[in-house]
Amino acid sequence: MPVPDFITVLRSRIGTDLLWLPGVTGVVLDDAGRVLLGQRSDSGRWALPSGILEPGEQPAVGLVREIGEETGVRARVLALTSVTSGSVVQYPNGDRSQYLDLTFWCEATGGEAHVADDESLAVGWFALDAVPADLTASSRERLTHALAFRDNPSAGPYFRR
């Protein structure tokens, strides 16, 4: 996975110290109700499209950019469905990061699902009752929250209280 330039600059100054980073995830559904997933090149596991926001980038705009860059699919953001933070991640080089994740429900508006960068081994649409068994735990959780929001928007986005 390529490291964004702004993180490389930060790392040159702070070394492997913990970085708190804003991330976005998209639960992209097509007209048939299928969800868009990518098989990650770093782990081989399936996951929802996601990424790190560039400094000053609006979350929904950054997510649409990430979805297109990773999958070739054009999407429109419909709603924020959850706000969560993950555990600290330590990378093989010793860098430590923790991510604030904003997950959005999105609809596909065009494009063809395909591997569009080096972050994925495969990209595809899956029926909600047939997602791969090796879907990452964070993607499974985010998908659950997005579908709960879609089914009952008046409950609002999920967040831990």
C-alpha positions in Angstrom: 0.0 0.0 0.0 1.5 3.4 -0.9 2.0 5.7 2.0 0.5 9.2 1.3 3.2 11.9 1.0 1.9 13.9 4.0 2.4 10.8 6.2 6.0 10.3 4.9 6.7 13.9 5.8 5.2 13.5 9.3 7.1 10.2 9.9 10.4 12.0 9.0 9.7 14.3 11.9 8.2 12.0 14.5 9.6 8.6 13.7 7.4 5.7 14.7 5.4 7.6 17.3 1.6 7.1 17.3 -0.3 9.0 14.5 -4.0 9.6 14.9 -5.4 9.6 11.3 -8.9 10.2 9.8 -10.1 7.3 7.7 -13.2 6.8 5.6 -15.0 3.6 4.6 -17.8 3.1 2.0 -20.6 0.6 2.0 -21.4 0.9 -1.7 -24.6 -0.8 -2.8 -25.7 -1.3 -6.4 -29.3 -1.4 -7.8 -29.4 -5.1 -7.0 -28.6 -4.5 -3.4 -25.1 -6.1 -3.7 -22.1 -4.6 -1.7 -18.8 -3.7 -3.3 -15.7 -5.4 -1.8 -12.0 -5.6 -2.6 -9.6 -8.3 -1.7 -6.7 -6.6 0.0 -3.2 -7.2 -1.4 -1.6 -6.9 2.0 -3.7 -9.5 3.8 -5.6 -11.4 1.1 -8.8 -10.7 3.0 -11.9 -9.0 1.6 -12.8 -5.5 2.8 -15.0 -2.5 2.1 -13.3 0.3 0.2 -11.6 2.6 2.5 -8.7 5.0 2.9 -7.0 7.9 4.6 -8.1 11.5 4.1 -5.6 14.0 2.7 -5.1 17.1 4.9 -8.1 19.4 4.5 -10.1 16.9 2.4 -13.8 16.7 3.0 -14.7 13.1 4.2 -17.4 12.4 1.6 -15.2 13.8 -1.2 -12.2 11.7 0.0 -14.3 8.6 0.2 -15.6 9.0 -3.4 -12.0 9.5 -4.5 -10.9 6.3 -2.7 -13.7 4.2 -4.1 -12.9 5.2 -7.6 -9.1 4.8 -7.1 -9.5 1.3 -5.7 -12.4 -0.2 -7.6 -13.2 1.9 -10.7 -16.7 2.4 -9.4 -18.3 5.9 -9.3 -20.4 6.4 -6.2 -22.5 9.0 -4.4 -22.5 9.3 -0.7 -26.0 9.0 0.9 -25.4 9.2 4.6 -22.9 8.9 7.5 -23.7 5.6 9.2 -21.0 5.2 11.9 -18.1 6.9 13.7 -15.6 4.6 15.4 -12.0 4.4 16.3 -9.9 1.2 16.0 -7.1 -0.2 18.0 -3.5 1.0 17.6 -1.9 -0.7 14.5 1.8 -1.4 14.5 3.3 -1.9 11.0 6.3 -4.2 10.3 8.6 -1.1 10.2 7.5 -0.1 13.7 5.2 2.8 12.7 2.2 3.1 14.9 -1.2 4.5 13.8 -4.7 4.7 15.1 -7.7 5.6 12.9 -10.9 7.5 13.4 -13.2 5.9 10.9 -16.2 7.6 9.3 -18.3 5.0 7.5 -20.8 6.1 4.8 -23.6 4.4 3.0 -23.1 5.0 -0.8 -24.9 4.1 -4.0 -23.0 3.1 -7.1 -23.6 5.6 -10.0 -21.4 4.1 -12.7 -18.1 2.6 -13.7 -17.2 -1.1 -13.8 -15.8 -2.9 -10.7 -12.2 -3.9 -11.3 -8.8 -3.8 -9.7 -7.8 -0.2 -10.2 -4.6 0.0 -8.1 -2.1 -2.1 -6.2 -4.1 -2.2 -3.0 -6.4 -5.0 -4.3 -6.0 -8.5 -5.7 -9.7 -8.6 -6.8 -12.8 -6.4 -6.7 -16.4 -7.5 -6.9 -20.1 -7.2 -6.0 -21.5 -9.6 -3.4 -25.1 -10.4 -2.3 -25.5 -9.4 1.3 -26.1 -13.0 2.3 -23.0 -14.2 0.4 -20.2 -11.9 1.5 -16.9 -13.8 1.8 -16.2 -15.6 5.0 -12.8 -13.9 5.3 -14.3 -10.4 5.3 -12.3 -8.3 7.8 -13.9 -7.9 11.2 -13.9 -4.1 10.9 -15.6 -4.3 7.5 -18.2 -6.8 8.8 -18.9 -4.4 11.7 -19.1 -1.3 9.5 -21.4 -3.2 7.0 -23.7 -4.2 9.9 -23.9 -0.5 11.1 -24.6 0.8 7.6 -27.4 -1.7 6.9 -28.9 -0.9 10.3 -28.9 2.8 9.4 -30.3 2.1 5.9 -33.2 0.1 7.5 -33.8 2.7 10.3 -32.3 6.1 9.5 -34.2 7.7 12.4 -31.9 5.9 14.8 -29.0 8.0 13.4 -25.4 6.9 12.9 -23.8 4.4 15.2 -21.2 5.5 17.7 -20.0 4.0 21.0 -21.5 5.7 23.9 
